[in-house]
Structures are given as C-alpha cells and as structure tokens.
Amino acid sequence: MEVWQLVLVALVMLLGLFGVLVPGVPGQAIVWAAVLWWALTDTTRPAWALLIGATALLLLNQALRPLLPARRQRGAGVPGRTVVTGGVAGIVGFFVVPVVGGILGFVGGIYGAERARLGSHRDGWASTRAVMRTAGASLLVELFACLLVVGAWLGVVLTRG
C-alpha cells in the first residue's frame, strides 16, 4: 500500500473517531471499514490478524453497549461541546500517553470545559461527575475501543515501515 493510501485510511479512521462523539454517526463502523479497506489492499498476515481482532473487539463493544447507561447528556443540562471537548482531549491524550491518556484526556477535557463554563473548581467537578454518569461511560468505552483499533493499526503500519 502506498503512502497516500495509508494517509487516506488514517483520515477515515480519524473521521470515525470523531464520529463516535457525534450522536447518529456510526463511528465504530467507520473505523472498522477503514481497517477492512486497509486489510483488503494489504493482504499480509498482520493486516488480516488486525482485521479479525478489530472485528472481535468492536463486536464485543456493541454487545456490551446495552449494559451501559444511555447517552442522556441533554437532560442533565450538559452542552454538546463539553462532550466533544472531552472526546477530542481523549483522542489527543491517547496518542500523547498511550492507552491511559485516552481516559485521562477524556475526563480532563470534560472537567476543563465545565470549569471554563461554570467558573469554579467545585462546580466543574460536580458537572464532570454528572457528565460521566449520564453520557461519559458509554461514550468513553466506545471511544476507547476505537482508539485501541486505531492504535493497533498504527503499530502494525509503523513497525513494517
């Protein structure tokens, strides 16, 4: 696979990661489709292994989704930009501090957005807890699964040079 094709696959994966943050956009499906596209053009063993692993992980995530609380941040008075800020910070954090940074970035991004919006430390943490109770858990699990797939894809691509 040529470099420009890898860049396109990466852009589709990035679109999928941001799609996880937007209700109604099938972010997981977009990330999986990017891995499928890559595996179909790069027919090596690691590519197919990653496709199988990504499929299993994302299907497991879909199966566990009904067990998590629903995304109801509107009823809690949480603006959508707070969740988007947390998601973007989670994506950045995942790549700055691998794996753990995704969780820290997500929660930290929500806290930072709510602290800026509400103006105090106490209100920021109270609002962060409310967001994590209503929308954060299910969104974080979905985002984390997609980030693991993208991280594994990057690992395979970068190790093969």
PEUR-V577886 format. One record per backbone hydrogen bond with DSSP energy under -1.0 kcal/mol. NH is the residue of the N-H (numbers start at 1). CO is the residue of the C=O. E is the energy in kcal/mol with one decimal. If there is no record, write none. Layout:
BEGIN
nh,co,e
NH,CO,E
NH,CO,E
END
This chain:
BEGIN
nh,co,e
6,2,-2.0
7,3,-2.3
8,4,-1.9
9,5,-2.4
10,6,-2.5
11,7,-2.3
12,8,-2.3
13,9,-2.4
14,10,-2.4
15,11,-2.4
16,12,-2.2
17,13,-2.4
18,14,-2.2
19,15,-1.9
20,16,-1.4
25,22,-1.9
27,25,-2.2
30,26,-2.0
31,27,-2.3
32,28,-2.7
33,29,-2.6
34,30,-1.9
35,31,-1.9
36,32,-2.7
37,33,-2.7
38,34,-2.3
39,35,-2.9
40,36,-2.4
41,37,-1.3
42,38,-2.5
44,42,-1.2
48,44,-1.9
49,45,-2.6
50,46,-2.3
51,47,-2.1
52,48,-2.4
53,49,-2.6
54,50,-3.1
55,51,-2.4
56,52,-2.4
57,53,-2.6
58,54,-2.7
59,55,-2.2
60,56,-2.3
61,57,-2.3
62,58,-2.0
63,59,-2.2
64,60,-2.0
65,61,-1.1
67,64,-1.5
68,65,-1.6
77,74,-1.5
78,73,-2.2
82,79,-1.1
84,80,-2.2
85,81,-2.5
86,82,-2.3
87,83,-2.4
88,84,-2.8
89,85,-2.4
90,86,-2.1
91,87,-2.3
92,88,-2.5
93,89,-2.8
94,90,-2.0
95,91,-1.1
96,92,-1.8
97,93,-2.8
100,98,-2.3
101,97,-2.3
102,99,-1.2
104,100,-2.2
105,101,-2.8
106,102,-1.9
107,103,-2.3
108,104,-2.7
109,105,-2.6
110,106,-2.0
111,107,-2.6
112,108,-2.7
113,109,-2.2
114,110,-2.5
115,111,-2.9
116,112,-2.2
117,113,-1.9
118,114,-2.9
119,115,-2.5
124,120,-2.1
125,121,-2.4
126,122,-2.3
127,123,-2.4
128,124,-2.1
129,125,-2.5
130,126,-1.9
131,127,-2.6
132,128,-2.6
133,129,-2.0
134,130,-2.2
135,131,-2.5
136,131,-3.0
137,132,-1.4
139,135,-1.9
140,136,-3.0
141,137,-2.3
142,138,-2.1
143,139,-2.8
144,140,-2.7
145,141,-2.1
146,142,-2.0
147,143,-2.7
148,144,-2.3
149,145,-1.8
150,146,-2.6
151,147,-2.9
152,148,-2.4
153,149,-2.4
154,150,-2.7
155,151,-2.4
156,152,-2.4
157,153,-2.8
158,154,-3.0
159,155,-1.9
160,156,-1.3
END
